[in-house]
Structures are given as C-alpha cells and as structure tokens.
Amino acid sequence: MLDTAPSSLDGHRLGIAAAMQKRRLRIVSTTTHLLTRLDKAGAVAQTNVVLHARPARAVVDSINTVGDSIEDFQVPFAVEAHRQALTNTRWRDAVRDPQQLRNAAADVTPLAVGAVGTVAAVGAALNAMNKLGSSDGK
C-alpha cells in the first residue's frame, strides 16, 4: 500500500465515488418507480370501493405502509419525501360518486350477462329436451 503512487490512489477513489454515485442513482430511480407503481395500484383500489370496500381499504393501508418503508429506506440517499399517503374512501362517499358507480356497473355487467347467458342456455336445452320428449310420444 505504501509503494502505490498517490495518483493511482486518487484515481481509485474517484472510481469508487463514481460507482457509488451510479449505484445511488439506480437505487433512487428504482425506489421512486416502485412508489409510482404503488400509487397507481392505490388509485385503482380507490376507484372500486363500491363493490370491494374491505379489500380496497386493505390495499390502501398496505400501500401506505410499504410506501412509508420505502421512504425511510431512501433517507440515507438524501431523497426528499414527496409522496402523499393515500386516504381510504368511505363506502357512503363512494356510493355518491358517479365514477365509482360506473366502475361498479362495469364490474358487475359481465357477471350479469354471463348469468343471463347461462340461464338462457339451460332454458334452451330444457326446451329442446321437452320437444324431443314430446316427439317420442312420451
């Protein structure tokens, strides 16, 4: 170590500092992207409160917990917290929101159409069986 020239040590220090800065930027970028994805998932949960009130509340609470942990992780990297915690939408408020009602209708419509289609298919099958039975003279 004593035989190494000071200029090569300075070059080594600069290389380490550059690598640390690159790693810091990658960590900040990745965790910020993760926070953005969490907020988007929370927004989806908040728009489906009418039909899924309890799961939506659980998702929002989990997202806030994980988001706080990520922000705590970012503190040593000198990243300022800019994220607002998500708030849970009360079911009564969601029922009064036209967008929530449209989301609920869009969620239920395929189920209703599927149920009606199934009932119609069963009815058609029973009708066909009745016609077959009456043509056999039974």
C-alpha beads as a LAMMPS data file, in Angstrom:
LAMMPS data file: protein, C-alpha beads

138 atoms
137 bonds

1 atom types
1 bond types

-500.0 500.0 xlo xhi
-500.0 500.0 ylo yhi
-500.0 500.0 zlo zhi

Masses

1 110.0

Atoms # bond

1 1 1 0.000 0.000 0.000
2 1 1 2.831 2.391 0.820
3 1 1 4.505 1.582 -2.509
4 1 1 1.443 2.705 -4.511
5 1 1 1.657 6.105 -6.118
6 1 1 -0.734 8.701 -4.650
7 1 1 -2.104 9.498 -8.117
8 1 1 -3.270 5.915 -8.615
9 1 1 -4.975 6.006 -5.206
10 1 1 -6.745 9.208 -6.205
11 1 1 -7.889 7.519 -9.410
12 1 1 -9.122 4.566 -7.386
13 1 1 -11.023 6.896 -5.002
14 1 1 -12.615 8.668 -7.961
15 1 1 -13.644 5.329 -9.447
16 1 1 -15.200 4.239 -6.162
17 1 1 -17.027 7.571 -5.824
18 1 1 -18.369 7.278 -9.391
19 1 1 -19.517 3.715 -8.775
20 1 1 -21.233 4.762 -5.539
21 1 1 -22.976 7.651 -7.294
22 1 1 -24.142 5.345 -10.080
23 1 1 -25.448 2.846 -7.531
24 1 1 -27.188 5.641 -5.574
25 1 1 -28.917 6.922 -8.715
26 1 1 -30.070 3.418 -9.592
27 1 1 -31.476 2.843 -6.099
28 1 1 -33.273 6.202 -6.115
29 1 1 -34.669 5.577 -9.594
30 1 1 -35.873 2.064 -8.750
31 1 1 -37.493 3.014 -5.445
32 1 1 -39.152 6.085 -6.980
33 1 1 -40.536 3.904 -9.775
34 1 1 -41.820 1.453 -7.164
35 1 1 -43.572 4.273 -5.281
36 1 1 -45.205 5.399 -8.530
37 1 1 -46.474 1.870 -9.195
38 1 1 -47.808 1.637 -5.646
39 1 1 -49.697 4.908 -6.053
40 1 1 -51.222 3.698 -9.330
41 1 1 -52.359 0.473 -7.647
42 1 1 -53.830 2.525 -4.826
43 1 1 -55.724 4.677 -7.305
44 1 1 -57.238 1.558 -8.853
45 1 1 -58.245 0.270 -5.427
46 1 1 -59.805 3.623 -4.550
47 1 1 -61.950 3.596 -7.691
48 1 1 -63.516 0.234 -6.808
49 1 1 -64.775 0.886 -3.294
50 1 1 -68.482 0.318 -4.017
51 1 1 -68.109 -3.421 -4.690
52 1 1 -64.821 -4.075 -2.910
53 1 1 -64.766 -1.819 0.165
54 1 1 -62.816 -4.037 2.562
55 1 1 -60.180 -5.206 0.069
56 1 1 -59.756 -1.625 -1.183
57 1 1 -59.179 -0.423 2.372
58 1 1 -56.663 -3.221 2.975
59 1 1 -54.818 -2.402 -0.260
60 1 1 -54.614 1.311 0.573
61 1 1 -53.392 0.569 4.109
62 1 1 -50.749 -1.846 2.782
63 1 1 -49.611 0.621 0.136
64 1 1 -49.214 3.340 2.767
65 1 1 -47.192 1.009 4.990
66 1 1 -44.892 -0.108 2.172
67 1 1 -44.592 3.461 0.864
68 1 1 -43.518 4.696 4.302
69 1 1 -40.923 1.915 4.492
70 1 1 -39.533 2.819 1.078
71 1 1 -39.334 6.491 2.029
72 1 1 -37.498 5.530 5.234
73 1 1 -35.114 3.464 3.096
74 1 1 -34.484 6.499 0.862
75 1 1 -33.473 8.821 3.739
76 1 1 -29.755 7.877 3.736
77 1 1 -29.671 8.606 -0.006
78 1 1 -30.813 12.196 0.620
79 1 1 -34.100 11.727 -1.232
80 1 1 -36.816 14.106 -0.120
81 1 1 -40.178 12.528 0.638
82 1 1 -42.737 13.878 -1.824
83 1 1 -45.396 11.195 -1.627
84 1 1 -48.757 11.854 -0.036
85 1 1 -50.273 8.974 1.898
86 1 1 -53.403 7.584 0.266
87 1 1 -56.682 8.019 2.070
88 1 1 -59.412 5.437 2.287
89 1 1 -62.669 6.348 0.591
90 1 1 -65.673 5.638 2.761
91 1 1 -68.290 3.395 1.183
92 1 1 -71.016 6.026 1.712
93 1 1 -68.929 8.570 -0.165
94 1 1 -68.160 6.062 -2.916
95 1 1 -71.867 5.341 -3.481
96 1 1 -72.430 9.070 -4.083
97 1 1 -69.598 9.254 -6.650
98 1 1 -70.819 8.704 -10.241
99 1 1 -67.430 7.345 -11.350
100 1 1 -67.498 4.748 -8.573
101 1 1 -70.981 3.679 -9.694
102 1 1 -69.827 3.386 -13.328
103 1 1 -66.875 1.246 -12.221
104 1 1 -69.187 -0.976 -10.185
105 1 1 -71.594 -1.329 -13.113
106 1 1 -68.735 -2.218 -15.460
107 1 1 -67.528 -4.799 -12.955
108 1 1 -70.956 -6.391 -12.495
109 1 1 -72.212 -6.263 -16.104
110 1 1 -70.075 -9.159 -17.441
111 1 1 -71.188 -11.301 -14.488
112 1 1 -74.838 -10.483 -15.120
113 1 1 -74.513 -11.126 -18.854
114 1 1 -72.788 -14.427 -18.114
115 1 1 -75.519 -15.444 -15.684
116 1 1 -78.273 -14.475 -18.128
117 1 1 -76.464 -16.353 -20.901
118 1 1 -76.169 -19.435 -18.713
119 1 1 -79.836 -19.298 -17.751
120 1 1 -80.790 -18.859 -21.421
121 1 1 -78.631 -21.822 -22.454
122 1 1 -80.114 -24.047 -19.747
123 1 1 -83.610 -22.921 -20.766
124 1 1 -82.907 -23.671 -24.420
125 1 1 -81.537 -27.097 -23.512
126 1 1 -84.595 -27.888 -21.396
127 1 1 -86.862 -26.650 -24.181
128 1 1 -85.062 -28.851 -26.697
129 1 1 -85.330 -31.842 -24.368
130 1 1 -89.052 -31.211 -23.931
131 1 1 -89.554 -31.087 -27.698
132 1 1 -87.614 -34.326 -28.123
133 1 1 -89.648 -35.937 -25.369
134 1 1 -92.956 -34.880 -26.918
135 1 1 -91.973 -36.132 -30.388
136 1 1 -91.191 -39.587 -28.959
137 1 1 -94.748 -39.824 -27.726
138 1 1 -93.774 -39.870 -24.069

Bonds

1 1 1 2
2 1 2 3
3 1 3 4
4 1 4 5
5 1 5 6
6 1 6 7
7 1 7 8
8 1 8 9
9 1 9 10
10 1 10 11
11 1 11 12
12 1 12 13
13 1 13 14
14 1 14 15
15 1 15 16
16 1 16 17
17 1 17 18
18 1 18 19
19 1 19 20
20 1 20 21
21 1 21 22
22 1 22 23
23 1 23 24
24 1 24 25
25 1 25 26
26 1 26 27
27 1 27 28
28 1 28 29
29 1 29 30
30 1 30 31
31 1 31 32
32 1 32 33
33 1 33 34
34 1 34 35
35 1 35 36
36 1 36 37
37 1 37 38
38 1 38 39
39 1 39 40
40 1 40 41
41 1 41 42
42 1 42 43
43 1 43 44
44 1 44 45
45 1 45 46
46 1 46 47
47 1 47 48
48 1 48 49
49 1 49 50
50 1 50 51
51 1 51 52
52 1 52 53
53 1 53 54
54 1 54 55
55 1 55 56
56 1 56 57
57 1 57 58
58 1 58 59
59 1 59 60
60 1 60 61
61 1 61 62
62 1 62 63
63 1 63 64
64 1 64 65
65 1 65 66
66 1 66 67
67 1 67 68
68 1 68 69
69 1 69 70
70 1 70 71
71 1 71 72
72 1 72 73
73 1 73 74
74 1 74 75
75 1 75 76
76 1 76 77
77 1 77 78
78 1 78 79
79 1 79 80
80 1 80 81
81 1 81 82
82 1 82 83
83 1 83 84
84 1 84 85
85 1 85 86
86 1 86 87
87 1 87 88
88 1 88 89
89 1 89 90
90 1 90 91
91 1 91 92
92 1 92 93
93 1 93 94
94 1 94 95
95 1 95 96
96 1 96 97
97 1 97 98
98 1 98 99
99 1 99 100
100 1 100 101
101 1 101 102
102 1 102 103
103 1 103 104
104 1 104 105
105 1 105 106
106 1 106 107
107 1 107 108
108 1 108 109
109 1 109 110
110 1 110 111
111 1 111 112
112 1 112 113
113 1 113 114
114 1 114 115
115 1 115 116
116 1 116 117
117 1 117 118
118 1 118 119
119 1 119 120
120 1 120 121
121 1 121 122
122 1 122 123
123 1 123 124
124 1 124 125
125 1 125 126
126 1 126 127
127 1 127 128
128 1 128 129
129 1 129 130
130 1 130 131
131 1 131 132
132 1 132 133
133 1 133 134
134 1 134 135
135 1 135 136
136 1 136 137
137 1 137 138
